[in-house]
Amino acid sequence: QSRLGLSMPLFTGGALQAAQAGAESQAEAAALNFDFQKQQRMYQTIAAYIQASQQRDQLALSKHAVRAAEKRWQDAQALKDRGIALISDVMDAHVYVLRRQVDVDAASSAYQGGLEQLSLLMGLATSLEKVQLAPPAIRMPHETLAQFLAQAEAKRLDIRAMQKRLESLSSQRKQSHASDLPHVNLVAAQTWNSPTLGIKNGHSMVGITVSMNLFDGGSDHAHQRIAASAYNALQWQIADQRQTIHHEVKQAWRALQVSQQRLRREQEAVKQTEESLRIQSLRYQQGLETTSKVLDAQVALDASHVGKIRAQYDVILAKAALMLAAGLLNEGVVE
């Protein structure tokens, strides 16, 4: 006896629709998480690029400092020949040259390491030594802290992914409750008894079946409670994540304000140390100042230039961090 049967669900208490909606929400959550990871990798690339650019500028500054130190050394030798300076002044100037040369070696090594880190982060098999890094810039909208907080609420991909996961858990709750409702299926069957493929003594049947679980030992209700607990737990996680995002935006906002203030002060410090070095150099040429004072003024100027370079790149990185915290970081903001 052969039998061919067909069953088609007509009503499952919403289980099939809930499963489909849950799967769609999970797929959207996965896509949002992937995009958020891309934003994070973009920020890491910007940070590595900024670091390499900063190290390149510091290397150029160190080389300039060596040339300036060698000029101080030559001036000290000339003044010694004129009887104005002492041999100790020449020795101090020479020591200063040696230390600046050490700084060049360290800056060169750091720059090579920065390029390698950037190449590794970008997944490049080739070196970036021959690539000219363009000055980086971040285009940031002129908005208040409250506006950035509002943007973060709507734009942050991680919390949007969590909301999609919450929708998926809501669908799972509906799917678990479907077991309390009757299930209706359309059934059809064809039966025949024949040694050949032809139908002989055939019997056909079409009908509707209704099934309902009356007692399951509490397993369905346990699954319902598990789904409800997972849904409630994710709600608390979303609320906690909102607080975390607000903290990140505020912290990034404060870091940007501090870096901008520091840049202004470092720029003023460069002006002041340049003028101080100019005055000390004139006094030294007239025999009114010692070599150590001039070298101290040169050290202060070199430190001011380094501080200015770091402050400039700190502002750029702080802008990128604020854009990331607000969920606004993308390829279009990088200039």
Salt bridges, closest charged atoms under 4 A:
GLU28 OE1 - LYS164 NZ 2.68
ASP57 OD1 - ARG56 NE 3.13
ASP75 OD1 - LYS71 NZ 2.97
ASP103 OD2 - ARG100 NH2 2.90
GLU153 OE1 - ARG242 NE 3.29
GLU153 OE2 - HIS246 NE2 2.90
ASP158 OD2 - ARG156 NH2 2.73
GLU167 OE1 - LYS164 NZ 3.54
ASP180 OD1 - HIS221 NE2 3.79
GLU248 OE1 - ARG156 NH1 2.91
GLU266 OE2 - ARG262 NE 3.93
GLU274 OE2 - HIS305 NE2 3.85
GLU275 OE2 - ARG278 NH2 2.61
GLU289 OE1 - ARG283 NE 3.27
ASP314 OD2 - ARG262 NH1 2.72
GLU335 OE2 - ARG139 NH1 3.02
